Amino acid sequence: MKYNKSFFQFCSKVTPMLGLLFFRTAVQLTAQVVPFNYEGNYHDYVIPQTTDQYIALTAIGGDGGSIRFKNVFEDITVSGGRGAFLKSYFKIGTASNNLKPGSTLRFMVGGSGESRQTAGSTGAGGGGGTGIAYKEVGTQQWTLLMVAGGGGGAIYDLIIGRISGGASPAYSQGEEGDGNGGISDPNQGGGAGAFGDDEQHTAGSSAIKYGQHAKAGWSGGPGAGEPTGGDCVNTGPQGGWGFGAGGDGNYASGFAGGGGGYTGGDVNDGDYPVTGGTCYLNTSMENIFVLTFGQGTTTSPQSGYASLELVDVSPIKSIRFAYNSLMCIQTDGTSNGINIETHNWLGNNAQKWFLNTEDRTIRSKSNTAKCLDLTNGHTSNGTNIQLWDCGVGNANQKWVYNGLYKTIHSGVYSDKCFDASNGTDNPSTGVNIQLWDCQYSNDNQKWNIDGATTVSNVSNMKHIVPVLATGVAVHSHTGAESGSNIQLWTKDDTNTAEQWYFDGLAIKMRSNQNLCIDLINSNTDNGNNIQLYNCNGTNAQRWMYDGMTQTIRSVVNPDKCIQIEYNTDGAYGKRSNVDIYDCNGSAAQQFLIQE
C-alpha cells in the first residue's frame, strides 16, 4: 500500500503518526503506529502476536461547530469547543485485565459538529465523542476502554450575544453530563441537545439515550450488542457522528448541540452554556499511564482522531546525569512552583517522567497534569525550572531532547538548556535545575533518558539516513554548491556530497564547512524546500535532532520537521526530495545519524 502525502498532514489536535487507509472490516498490520481518522463509521484492528509490552491508545473528540457570518451590520465569529485529548497505555498479556493478542479493538472517531454561517440567533452542532472498545479473542462481549468527549457547539443569540461552545474537559471518571445524553446513567452516553426541557427526550428504547436525535452508539445498549457509533439526524445544524454523537443545534431558536461522549454533553439542564462531553477510561483494565487534557475552543472545528502504538518499553522515563547514572532529577511534590532538583536514584514516582512527544511537555508521573515549566518564560542564565499546571500550547513547557548532545532545549529559546548548577563539582542531592546557555561539552547539561536515540561521538557522525530507506542518505544534489537541492541518494561512504559535520545546531557539509543545510527563506510552510547554502548563522540553518522521535526539528519552529517525499518512481529512495512539514511522528520524518 502506498502512502499519500495528504495523510501525513498535521491534525490541529494531535500529531498523526503514519498515513494508512483503513476499512470497516478487521485489519491486522505490522506497523508500530496506526492512525484512525474520522470517516463516519467504525474501524476494527486485531492486536497482533507481539513481543511489545504495551499498547498506547489515543482518542481525541470531534470539535463543536463554530459560527461565522458577516454582513453590513455584523461581523460575527464564535468559537466551538474542541474535543478532549485522552491517551492511555494498556498492558499486553494473558492476565484477565490485559489486552490479549488476537483480540479486536474498535475505533469510533467522532466528527465535528456542523458550523453555521447564518445571521441572527443561531446554534451550531456538537462534536462527536471518540470511543475505543475491546472484544477479547474467543468471545463476543465488547468492553468499552475509553472515550474522549466532543466539544460543544457555539451559540449566537441576538439578546445574549456570543457564547463559545464548551471544550470537553479533561478526564473525569464517572461524571455524567446534565443533558439528556447521560442524564440517568453514565453508561448511556450521547450528545445532549441544548433545547428547552419540553423538547428533551429519550428514545423509545430505554437502552439508548438521546440528546436531541443523538445516539449513544451501542446497537443494543451499553454492554449489549455492539458499540457501533451513532449519528445525529434532525433539521437543525447536525451534531457530529461518534460515540456518542454530538447534539443537534437549532438555528431558529439560537440553541446549540452539546458535545458527544460516554457521559453525554453537559447543557446545564437545557440552558446556557453548552459544554463538551466528559471523558471515560476503563480502570478495570491494567494501564500504567493516563494523559488527558481539554483543548480550549476553535473557530476552525476539526473532526476527531485516534491512534494506537505498540510499545516495547514503559513510557515512563527517568532523567539521569549522563556521567552519573545514579543521580537523577526529581520533584519533591506536585504544587505549582515547586523546585526540580537532583537526587540519588530511588525509582519512585517523584523521579519518573512522561515525555509527551505530541506537545513536547515533560509531565510528572506523580501528577500528569503537572509539567516542567520555565519560570515566567524567562531565558536569562539561572532561570529556575519548576513544576506547574500544564497549559495547552504553553511554550514555557515545551522541550526537545537533543540526541546528538544529550541536552534538553527550551521551547522558548533553543539556545538555552537544562543545567544542573555546579552539577559536576557537586554530584549530590539537592542540586537545583536551571536554564543556561547550551554548552555541548558541559556534563552539567548532559542527560540520559530511557529509550532515547543518541550517538556515541558526534564528531564521528557523517550520514543522515531515513528509517524508511536505509540504503540511501541525505545528499547535496550538485555537491559543494550554494543553492544545491537536498535530496536522497545511494549511501556511499566515499561520496562527500552526503557527508555532514554537526557543529552545534548547524549541519555543515563535512568537506566544505562554509555550506550549511538551509530552510529556504526561513519559510516553514508545509512543503517548503531545503537546500545547501552559504552558512550565515540564522535559524534557517539550525536544527535539533530529537532523540525521542528520531526527527530533525527546525529551530525556526520546532513543531516543523524535515520530511522525505516520494521520488518519481513512487517510492522513498534515490532522488526523493527533502522538505519541511508539520512534525507528525510519521516514518517519513524519522532519521538515523550514523558514522
Backbone torsions as a table, in degrees:
resi	resn	phi	psi	omega
1	MET	NA	127.4	-179.5
2	LYS	-83.8	151.3	175.7
3	TYR	-88.1	153.4	176.7
4	ASN	-122.5	133.4	-174.9
5	LYS	-56.2	-33.6	-177.6
6	SER	-60.6	-27.8	-179.1
7	PHE	-75.1	-14.6	178.8
8	PHE	-89.4	-2.2	-175.4
9	GLN	-64.4	144.2	-176.8
10	PHE	-69.0	132.3	173.5
11	CYS	-89.6	134.6	-174.6
12	SER	-64.2	-16.0	-178.1
13	LYS	-87.5	-45.2	-171.4
14	VAL	-158.8	161.5	-174.7
15	THR	-88.6	113.0	175.4
16	PRO	-62.0	148.0	-173.0
17	MET	-94.8	-45.9	-173.5
18	LEU	-154.4	128.4	-174.6
19	GLY	-83.4	115.3	176.8
20	LEU	-141.6	156.3	173.9
21	LEU	-90.5	145.9	178.7
22	PHE	-131.6	152.9	-176.9
23	PHE	-124.7	164.7	-174.9
24	ARG	-67.8	-28.6	174.7
25	THR	-71.3	160.0	-177.5
26	ALA	-64.8	141.3	176.2
27	VAL	-127.4	150.4	175.5
28	GLN	-130.5	117.5	-173.4
29	LEU	-121.0	156.8	179.1
30	THR	-96.7	-7.1	179.2
31	ALA	-62.8	143.0	-178.3
32	GLN	-72.7	-31.2	-178.1
33	VAL	-123.5	130.7	-176.8
34	VAL	-129.4	124.4	178.0
35	PRO	-97.8	155.3	174.3
36	PHE	-133.1	114.6	178.0
37	ASN	-95.8	164.7	179.4
38	TYR	-67.8	130.4	173.8
39	GLU	-139.3	4.5	178.1
40	GLY	81.0	16.2	172.5
41	ASN	-151.4	-176.1	-178.3
42	TYR	-100.4	161.8	177.8
43	HIS	-132.4	136.9	178.2
44	ASP	-106.3	148.4	178.8
45	TYR	-137.8	129.9	178.1
46	VAL	-94.2	123.0	-179.8
47	ILE	-66.0	121.5	-176.3
48	PRO	-76.9	164.4	167.1
49	GLN	-65.7	126.7	-170.6
50	THR	-151.1	153.3	173.0
51	THR	-90.4	-4.8	179.3
52	ASP	-67.8	146.7	-174.8
53	GLN	-91.4	-24.5	-172.2
54	TYR	-135.9	156.8	170.6
55	ILE	-126.1	121.7	-179.8
56	ALA	-91.4	123.6	179.6
57	LEU	-114.2	129.0	179.2
58	THR	-119.3	135.3	176.5
59	ALA	-135.0	134.1	176.5
60	ILE	-129.9	125.1	-179.3
61	GLY	-72.6	159.2	176.4
62	GLY	-70.9	149.3	179.4
63	ASP	-77.9	150.2	171.0
64	GLY	-73.9	150.6	-179.1
65	GLY	-65.1	152.8	177.7
66	SER	-106.1	175.3	177.8
67	ILE	-125.7	125.8	-179.0
68	ARG	-144.1	117.9	172.6
69	PHE	-155.9	155.6	-176.1
70	LYS	-144.8	133.7	171.1
71	ASN	-144.0	-167.3	-176.0
72	VAL	-67.9	-19.9	-177.0
73	PHE	-102.2	-27.6	-171.1
74	GLU	-137.4	149.9	170.2
75	ASP	-135.3	95.8	-167.4
76	ILE	-110.2	129.9	170.0
77	THR	-136.2	120.6	179.1
78	VAL	-128.4	131.3	-174.4
79	SER	-81.7	146.5	167.1
80	GLY	-91.8	161.3	176.9
81	GLY	-76.8	143.7	176.8
82	ARG	-85.6	151.0	176.6
83	GLY	-68.7	156.0	-179.6
84	ALA	-76.6	158.6	175.4
85	PHE	-108.9	129.8	179.9
86	LEU	-142.0	127.1	179.3
87	LYS	-136.9	137.1	179.0
88	SER	-144.4	146.6	176.9
89	TYR	-104.8	115.1	179.6
90	PHE	-101.3	148.6	179.8
91	LYS	-79.6	134.2	172.3
92	ILE	-95.0	129.8	-179.7
93	GLY	174.6	-163.7	-176.5
94	THR	-106.9	-5.8	179.7
95	ALA	-67.0	160.5	-175.2
96	SER	-61.8	-28.1	-178.8
97	ASN	-103.0	17.8	175.8
98	ASN	-99.8	159.2	169.1
99	LEU	-86.3	124.4	-169.9
100	LYS	-98.7	138.0	173.7
101	PRO	-55.4	143.1	-176.4
102	GLY	90.5	-12.4	178.6
103	SER	-83.2	165.5	-174.4
104	THR	-110.6	134.1	170.3
105	LEU	-105.4	135.4	178.7
106	ARG	-115.3	127.9	-177.7
107	PHE	-110.0	124.7	178.2
108	MET	-122.2	96.7	-171.3
109	VAL	-89.3	126.0	-176.5
110	GLY	-74.1	141.2	175.9
111	GLY	-89.7	164.3	177.0
112	SER	-76.3	152.2	174.0
113	GLY	-73.8	153.7	-178.9
114	GLU	-70.3	132.3	177.1
115	SER	-85.6	166.4	-179.9
116	ARG	-122.9	144.8	175.3
117	GLN	-134.1	48.4	-176.5
118	THR	-123.8	133.9	178.9
119	ALA	-70.4	158.3	179.3
120	GLY	93.7	-175.8	178.6
121	SER	-61.8	130.0	-177.0
122	THR	-157.0	155.2	177.2
123	GLY	-137.7	144.3	-178.4
124	ALA	-98.5	166.4	179.7
125	GLY	-79.6	152.8	177.0
126	GLY	-80.9	153.1	177.9
127	GLY	-76.8	150.7	177.8
128	GLY	-80.0	146.6	174.8
129	GLY	-74.4	152.3	176.2
130	THR	-107.5	118.2	-176.2
131	GLY	-117.3	151.1	175.5
132	ILE	-129.8	123.2	-179.0
133	ALA	-118.0	165.1	-172.9
134	TYR	-135.9	133.3	173.9
135	LYS	-123.7	114.3	-176.9
136	GLU	-66.2	141.4	-180.0
137	VAL	-55.9	134.9	179.0
138	GLY	86.2	1.2	179.1
139	THR	-126.3	169.9	174.4
140	GLN	-115.1	8.6	-175.6
141	GLN	-90.6	125.5	176.9
142	TRP	-94.3	140.3	176.7
143	THR	-122.9	130.7	178.0
144	LEU	-79.2	128.0	180.0
145	LEU	-94.7	-47.3	-174.9
146	MET	-163.9	151.9	176.7
147	VAL	-141.6	131.7	171.2
148	ALA	-103.4	120.8	-175.9
149	GLY	-65.4	151.1	175.3
150	GLY	-83.6	162.3	178.5
151	GLY	-81.8	153.7	177.4
152	GLY	-78.1	150.7	177.9
153	GLY	-74.5	154.5	179.5
154	ALA	-76.8	158.8	178.2
155	ILE	-129.3	138.7	165.4
156	TYR	-130.1	120.5	-179.0
157	ASP	-118.9	134.4	-176.2
158	LEU	-61.8	-26.3	-178.8
159	ILE	-94.0	-50.3	-174.8
160	ILE	-79.7	-34.1	179.7
161	GLY	101.0	-149.5	-172.9
162	ARG	-86.6	134.2	174.2
163	ILE	-135.3	113.1	179.0
164	SER	-68.6	144.9	175.7
165	GLY	-63.9	150.6	-178.6
166	GLY	-76.5	137.8	173.4
167	ALA	-77.3	142.6	174.1
168	SER	-60.7	132.8	-178.5
169	PRO	-74.8	166.9	173.8
170	ALA	-64.9	169.8	-174.0
171	TYR	-48.2	128.3	179.1
172	SER	-141.4	86.0	-173.0
173	GLN	-54.9	125.3	170.8
174	GLY	82.4	-4.3	-179.1
175	GLU	-79.9	128.5	-179.6
176	GLU	-106.1	148.3	-179.6
177	GLY	-69.7	157.9	179.5
178	ASP	-83.5	-12.1	179.0
179	GLY	-79.8	175.7	-172.6
180	ASN	-68.4	-17.2	-178.4
181	GLY	-74.8	6.6	177.3
182	GLY	-169.2	25.7	-167.2
183	ILE	-68.3	-30.0	-176.2
184	SER	-114.9	-18.3	-173.8
185	ASP	-155.7	116.8	-178.6
186	PRO	-65.2	-12.4	174.8
187	ASN	-75.3	-11.4	-175.8
188	GLN	-116.7	75.6	-174.1
189	GLY	-82.9	-177.4	-179.7
190	GLY	147.3	161.6	-178.7
191	GLY	-66.5	148.2	177.4
192	ALA	-108.5	124.3	179.8
193	GLY	-86.5	134.5	-178.2
194	ALA	-85.9	71.5	176.4
195	PHE	-113.9	173.0	176.0
196	GLY	-64.0	160.6	-176.3
197	ASP	-58.3	-32.5	-177.4
198	ASP	-69.6	-16.1	-179.6
199	GLU	-101.0	-7.2	177.4
200	GLN	-78.2	140.1	-178.0
201	HIS	-157.6	166.2	171.3
202	THR	-107.9	166.2	176.3
203	ALA	-73.8	170.1	177.6
204	GLY	-61.3	-35.0	178.0
205	SER	-84.5	126.9	-179.0
206	SER	-71.0	-10.3	-178.3
207	ALA	-80.0	-19.4	-178.3
208	ILE	-122.6	118.7	179.5
209	LYS	-93.0	147.6	179.4
210	TYR	-120.1	154.9	160.0
211	GLY	-89.7	-108.1	170.0
212	GLN	-107.9	94.8	-178.6
213	HIS	60.2	35.2	-179.1
214	ALA	-117.9	117.5	-174.5
215	LYS	-84.8	148.2	179.3
216	ALA	-70.3	-40.1	176.1
217	GLY	116.7	10.0	173.6
218	TRP	-107.1	134.4	-179.7
219	SER	-67.8	-28.4	-180.0
220	GLY	-127.2	17.7	-176.8
221	GLY	92.7	158.1	-176.8
222	PRO	-53.3	128.5	178.9
223	GLY	83.8	-5.1	179.8
224	ALA	-130.2	144.4	-177.7
225	GLY	68.2	-145.2	-175.2
226	GLU	-120.9	144.7	168.0
227	PRO	-77.4	117.2	-173.8
228	THR	-118.8	-13.9	-167.8
229	GLY	85.5	157.6	-177.8
230	GLY	-138.8	165.8	-179.5
231	ASP	-116.0	-176.2	-179.8
232	CYS	-140.1	107.9	-173.7
233	VAL	-122.1	115.4	178.0
234	ASN	-161.7	-175.5	-176.8
235	THR	-84.6	-16.4	-178.7
236	GLY	-83.5	-178.1	174.4
237	PRO	-55.6	126.4	-170.6
238	GLN	-72.1	139.7	168.6
239	GLY	-77.4	157.5	-178.3
240	GLY	-74.5	142.0	171.4
241	TRP	-59.9	144.9	176.3
242	GLY	168.7	-162.5	178.9
243	PHE	-124.0	95.5	-16.1
244	GLY	-83.9	177.5	-177.5
245	ALA	-70.7	154.6	172.3
246	GLY	-72.5	153.9	178.7
247	GLY	-75.4	153.8	174.5
248	ASP	-67.3	148.0	165.4
249	GLY	-88.9	179.7	176.3
250	ASN	-144.3	97.3	-172.5
251	TYR	-67.8	-24.6	-178.5
252	ALA	-75.4	-33.9	-175.7
253	SER	-100.4	-6.7	178.7
254	GLY	76.4	31.1	177.0
255	PHE	-113.3	153.1	-176.4
256	ALA	-117.7	164.5	176.9
257	GLY	-87.1	141.0	174.3
258	GLY	-76.6	156.7	179.0
259	GLY	-70.4	144.8	177.7
260	GLY	-76.8	164.8	178.5
261	GLY	165.0	169.7	-176.8
262	TYR	-58.0	-33.4	-179.9
263	THR	-104.9	6.1	176.6
264	GLY	83.4	159.3	177.9
265	GLY	-82.8	140.2	-179.4
266	ASP	-85.2	124.1	178.7
267	VAL	-120.8	19.7	178.6
268	ASN	53.7	52.5	178.4
269	ASP	57.5	33.9	174.4
270	GLY	96.2	-6.8	178.6
271	ASP	-105.7	-177.8	177.2
272	TYR	-73.3	156.9	-7.5
273	PRO	-92.4	158.6	172.0
274	VAL	-78.3	137.3	175.8
275	THR	-124.8	176.4	-179.8
276	GLY	-84.3	162.1	175.6
277	GLY	-68.9	153.1	178.4
278	THR	-81.6	172.4	-179.4
279	CYS	-102.4	161.3	-180.0
280	TYR	-137.2	140.4	173.9
281	LEU	-136.2	132.5	179.0
282	ASN	-79.7	108.9	-176.6
283	THR	-89.1	-0.6	176.2
284	SER	-79.2	-17.3	176.1
285	MET	-92.4	146.1	-175.7
286	GLU	-73.1	115.6	173.5
287	ASN	-132.5	147.2	-171.9
288	ILE	-105.9	-10.5	-177.9
289	PHE	-161.2	139.0	178.0
290	VAL	-129.8	131.5	176.6
291	LEU	-125.7	127.3	-179.0
292	THR	-151.3	146.5	173.7
293	PHE	-162.9	152.1	169.6
294	GLY	-78.8	159.8	-171.5
295	GLN	-124.4	16.4	175.4
296	GLY	79.3	-148.9	-176.1
297	THR	-124.2	168.9	-178.2
298	THR	-153.1	148.1	172.8
299	THR	-95.3	-3.6	179.5
300	SER	-126.8	76.1	-174.1
301	PRO	-62.4	141.5	179.2
302	GLN	-123.9	154.4	173.2
303	SER	-70.7	166.3	-177.7
304	GLY	-75.0	-169.3	-173.9
305	TYR	-159.5	151.8	173.3
306	ALA	-146.3	158.4	176.4
307	SER	-157.5	162.7	170.6
308	LEU	-133.1	151.8	178.6
309	GLU	-142.8	130.1	174.3
310	LEU	-85.2	128.8	-171.0
311	VAL	-126.4	129.3	-176.5
312	ASP	-93.1	-13.0	178.0
313	VAL	-130.2	161.3	-180.0
314	SER	-63.2	140.2	176.9
315	PRO	-74.8	-8.0	-179.7
316	ILE	-86.6	125.1	-172.1
317	LYS	-119.8	155.4	165.2
318	SER	-101.4	155.0	175.0
319	ILE	-120.0	104.6	-172.6
320	ARG	-117.8	156.5	172.5
321	PHE	-58.5	135.2	176.6
322	ALA	-66.6	-30.5	-177.1
323	TYR	-91.7	-6.7	-179.1
324	ASN	-152.1	92.6	-174.2
325	SER	-71.3	-8.1	178.1
326	LEU	-86.3	-2.7	178.7
327	MET	-116.5	138.7	-177.7
328	CYS	-140.4	176.1	172.4
329	ILE	-97.1	151.7	179.5
330	GLN	-151.4	164.0	171.3
331	THR	-115.2	140.9	-177.9
332	ASP	-92.4	12.6	178.5
333	GLY	175.5	-171.0	-179.6
334	THR	-125.7	16.9	177.7
335	SER	-76.5	148.4	175.2
336	ASN	-58.2	133.8	176.3
337	GLY	91.3	-3.6	-178.1
338	ILE	-70.0	143.4	-175.4
339	ASN	-73.0	156.0	171.5
340	ILE	-107.3	126.3	-174.4
341	GLU	-136.8	167.4	175.1
342	THR	-82.4	155.9	177.8
343	HIS	-160.3	157.7	171.4
344	ASN	-60.2	141.1	-178.8
345	TRP	-68.3	120.2	178.6
346	LEU	-117.4	-19.3	178.4
347	GLY	83.2	14.0	179.9
348	ASN	-87.1	172.0	-176.1
349	ASN	-62.8	-27.8	179.5
350	ALA	-64.9	-17.7	-177.7
351	GLN	-109.4	10.6	-177.5
352	LYS	-115.7	144.4	-171.3
353	TRP	-139.6	152.0	174.1
354	PHE	-114.3	115.4	177.6
355	LEU	-90.7	100.4	-175.5
356	ASN	-81.5	104.5	-176.2
357	THR	-69.6	-14.1	-177.8
358	GLU	-78.5	-32.0	176.8
359	ASP	-125.5	5.7	176.5
360	ARG	63.1	27.5	174.4
361	THR	-91.8	159.8	172.5
362	ILE	-118.7	110.0	-170.5
363	ARG	-107.1	145.0	-179.0
364	SER	-75.8	134.8	174.5
365	LYS	-64.5	-29.0	179.8
366	SER	-66.4	-31.7	179.1
367	ASN	-157.5	104.3	-173.7
368	THR	-72.1	-3.5	174.0
369	ALA	-89.0	3.6	179.6
370	LYS	-114.4	135.6	-174.1
371	CYS	-123.5	154.5	167.9
372	LEU	-67.8	131.3	-166.4
373	ASP	-136.3	137.6	175.6
374	LEU	-86.5	115.3	-172.7
375	THR	-53.8	118.2	177.6
376	ASN	57.8	14.0	179.7
377	GLY	70.0	12.7	-179.8
378	HIS	-71.6	147.7	-179.1
379	THR	-121.3	12.0	177.0
380	SER	-71.3	150.0	178.4
381	ASN	-56.1	134.2	180.0
382	GLY	94.1	-4.3	177.1
383	THR	-58.7	133.8	-174.6
384	ASN	-74.4	144.7	171.4
385	ILE	-105.9	126.9	-170.1
386	GLN	-132.0	178.4	171.6
387	LEU	-99.5	139.3	-178.3
388	TRP	-154.5	159.6	175.1
389	ASP	-53.6	130.8	177.6
390	CYS	-67.2	136.4	178.4
391	GLY	-125.1	137.4	-177.3
392	VAL	-63.1	124.0	176.3
393	GLY	73.6	12.6	-177.5
394	ASN	-75.8	110.2	-177.4
395	ALA	-62.2	-26.9	178.2
396	ASN	-60.8	-20.0	-174.6
397	GLN	-112.8	12.4	178.0
398	LYS	-99.0	136.6	-177.5
399	TRP	-141.8	156.7	174.3
400	VAL	-130.9	126.4	174.5
401	TYR	-88.4	113.9	-177.2
402	ASN	-85.4	108.7	-176.1
403	GLY	-71.4	-14.6	177.3
404	LEU	-75.6	-38.8	-174.2
405	TYR	-115.4	-5.6	-177.6
406	LYS	63.0	33.1	178.6
407	THR	-104.6	155.8	178.8
408	ILE	-115.3	113.7	-171.5
409	HIS	-97.3	145.0	178.8
410	SER	-74.8	141.3	174.8
411	GLY	-74.8	-16.0	177.1
412	VAL	-80.3	-40.5	-177.2
413	TYR	-149.5	112.0	-171.5
414	SER	-68.2	-15.3	178.3
415	ASP	-84.8	4.3	179.2
416	LYS	-114.7	139.7	-171.9
417	CYS	-131.7	159.0	167.4
418	PHE	-53.2	134.8	-179.1
419	ASP	-145.0	133.5	174.1
420	ALA	-94.1	115.3	-176.5
421	SER	-57.3	116.2	-179.1
422	ASN	54.7	33.4	-174.4
423	GLY	-61.1	-40.1	-177.2
424	THR	-76.0	-27.7	179.9
425	ASP	-83.2	-20.9	-174.9
426	ASN	-140.6	68.7	-176.9
427	PRO	-75.5	71.0	-176.1
428	SER	-135.3	-179.6	178.8
429	THR	-72.7	155.0	174.3
430	GLY	85.4	8.6	177.1
431	VAL	-77.2	125.9	-174.9
432	ASN	-74.8	143.9	176.0
433	ILE	-97.7	128.8	-173.9
434	GLN	-137.7	179.8	174.3
435	LEU	-101.8	141.2	179.9
436	TRP	-153.1	159.4	173.8
437	ASP	-50.4	132.7	178.1
438	CYS	-63.7	127.4	177.8
439	GLN	-130.9	103.7	-163.9
440	TYR	-72.1	-9.5	175.3
441	SER	-105.2	5.3	-174.8
442	ASN	-89.5	116.6	-179.3
443	ASP	-63.5	-22.4	177.2
444	ASN	-62.3	-19.9	-174.3
445	GLN	-113.1	7.3	-178.0
446	LYS	-101.6	127.4	-173.8
447	TRP	-132.8	143.0	171.6
448	ASN	-102.2	132.9	176.9
449	ILE	-123.4	128.5	-177.0
450	ASP	-51.5	131.0	172.7
451	GLY	80.5	-4.2	-178.8
452	ALA	-75.1	153.0	176.1
453	THR	-89.0	121.5	179.7
454	THR	-132.1	172.5	175.9
455	VAL	-118.7	157.1	-176.8
456	SER	-82.0	-35.9	-177.7
457	ASN	-150.7	107.9	-174.8
458	VAL	-59.2	-38.0	-175.4
459	SER	-64.4	-21.7	-180.0
460	ASN	-89.3	-9.5	-175.1
461	MET	-76.4	135.3	-177.5
462	LYS	-127.7	-40.2	-168.4
463	HIS	-104.7	143.0	172.3
464	ILE	-111.8	109.5	-169.1
465	VAL	-117.1	124.9	178.2
466	PRO	-71.0	139.8	-179.7
467	VAL	-67.3	-22.8	179.9
468	LEU	-77.4	-17.7	-175.8
469	ALA	-153.3	83.4	-172.5
470	THR	-76.7	-4.3	176.7
471	GLY	-87.3	-1.7	177.2
472	VAL	-123.1	170.0	-178.6
473	ALA	-147.1	159.8	177.0
474	VAL	-65.3	133.9	-164.7
475	HIS	-145.5	146.2	172.9
476	SER	-90.3	120.2	-170.2
477	HIS	-58.0	-44.3	-179.3
478	THR	-110.3	23.1	175.0
479	GLY	76.3	-144.7	-173.7
480	ALA	-79.4	69.8	-176.5
481	GLU	-139.4	124.6	177.9
482	SER	-61.5	131.4	-177.7
483	GLY	96.6	-5.3	179.4
484	SER	-65.6	140.1	-179.9
485	ASN	-73.1	142.7	175.2
486	ILE	-95.5	126.8	-177.5
487	GLN	-150.3	-172.7	176.3
488	LEU	-101.2	148.9	176.0
489	TRP	-148.9	163.9	-179.5
490	THR	-52.9	130.7	-179.3
491	LYS	-68.3	127.7	-175.5
492	ASP	-148.4	116.2	-176.1
493	ASP	-63.5	-16.7	-179.2
494	THR	-96.3	-5.3	-175.7
495	ASN	-88.4	108.2	-176.9
496	THR	-70.8	-16.1	-179.8
497	ALA	-73.4	-7.8	178.1
498	GLU	-124.8	21.8	177.3
499	GLN	-110.2	128.8	-170.9
500	TRP	-124.1	154.3	177.7
501	TYR	-120.5	123.9	-177.7
502	PHE	-93.8	107.6	-175.6
503	ASP	-114.5	94.0	-172.4
504	GLY	62.4	-122.3	179.1
505	LEU	-98.0	1.6	176.5
506	ALA	-90.3	145.3	174.1
507	ILE	-115.0	107.0	-173.1
508	LYS	-107.1	152.8	172.3
509	MET	-66.4	127.1	-174.4
510	ARG	-63.8	-35.4	-178.2
511	SER	-83.1	-13.5	178.7
512	ASN	-149.9	91.9	-171.4
513	GLN	-81.6	14.5	168.9
514	ASN	-93.7	1.2	-179.7
515	LEU	-118.1	133.2	-174.1
516	CYS	-126.8	152.5	169.8
517	ILE	-68.4	128.4	-164.7
518	ASP	-135.1	135.3	173.3
519	LEU	-87.3	115.0	-171.7
520	ILE	-56.6	122.6	177.6
521	ASN	58.4	21.2	-178.6
522	SER	56.9	21.7	-175.6
523	ASN	-85.3	117.1	-177.9
524	THR	-98.6	15.4	174.3
525	ASP	-60.5	142.5	-179.5
526	ASN	-55.0	130.0	178.1
527	GLY	91.8	-4.9	178.4
528	ASN	-63.9	143.0	-170.6
529	ASN	-80.2	159.4	177.0
530	ILE	-119.4	137.6	-173.1
531	GLN	-135.6	174.7	167.2
532	LEU	-96.2	136.7	-175.3
533	TYR	-151.9	158.4	176.7
534	ASN	-54.0	129.2	-178.6
535	CYS	-63.3	131.6	-178.4
536	ASN	-136.3	2.4	174.8
537	GLY	77.1	5.2	179.5
538	THR	-80.1	164.7	179.8
539	ASN	-64.4	-20.9	177.3
540	ALA	-61.5	-18.1	-177.9
541	GLN	-114.2	20.0	-177.2
542	ARG	-122.7	134.5	-170.8
543	TRP	-140.1	151.4	175.7
544	MET	-122.6	128.0	175.9
545	TYR	-86.1	108.6	-176.1
546	ASP	-79.1	109.2	-177.8
547	GLY	-71.9	-13.3	178.1
548	MET	-84.4	-26.2	-175.5
549	THR	-123.8	-5.0	-176.8
550	GLN	61.1	30.9	179.3
551	THR	-107.5	159.9	176.5
552	ILE	-111.3	109.9	-173.9
553	ARG	-96.2	143.2	177.2
554	SER	-81.1	136.5	175.5
555	VAL	-69.8	-26.2	175.7
556	VAL	-56.2	-43.0	176.3
557	ASN	-152.9	103.7	-176.2
558	PRO	-65.8	-4.1	172.5
559	ASP	-88.7	6.8	176.8
560	LYS	-115.0	136.5	-173.5
561	CYS	-127.6	154.3	171.0
562	ILE	-67.9	136.1	-177.7
563	GLN	-136.4	145.9	174.2
564	ILE	-99.7	150.2	-179.1
565	GLU	-116.3	166.3	172.8
566	TYR	-59.5	146.1	170.4
567	ASN	-88.0	-174.1	-176.3
568	THR	-68.8	-13.6	175.2
569	ASP	-88.8	2.4	-179.2
570	GLY	74.1	30.9	-178.3
571	ALA	-138.9	164.9	171.3
572	TYR	-89.1	114.8	-178.0
573	GLY	175.7	-149.9	-177.1
574	LYS	-54.4	128.8	-179.6
575	ARG	80.6	2.6	173.6
576	SER	-61.3	132.5	179.5
577	ASN	-77.9	155.7	178.5
578	VAL	-118.2	127.1	-179.9
579	ASP	-142.4	-168.5	-178.3
580	ILE	-109.9	147.1	-179.2
581	TYR	-157.2	159.8	173.6
582	ASP	-53.0	131.7	176.3
583	CYS	-62.5	124.6	-177.7
584	ASN	-135.8	5.9	176.1
585	GLY	75.6	3.1	-178.1
586	SER	-70.6	158.6	179.7
587	ALA	-63.9	-23.4	178.0
588	ALA	-68.7	-8.8	179.0
589	GLN	-114.1	9.3	-176.3
590	GLN	-104.1	135.5	-176.0
591	PHE	-135.9	153.0	170.4
592	LEU	-109.3	140.0	176.3
593	ILE	-103.4	118.0	-170.9
594	GLN	-129.1	161.5	175.1
595	GLU	-72.9	NA	NA
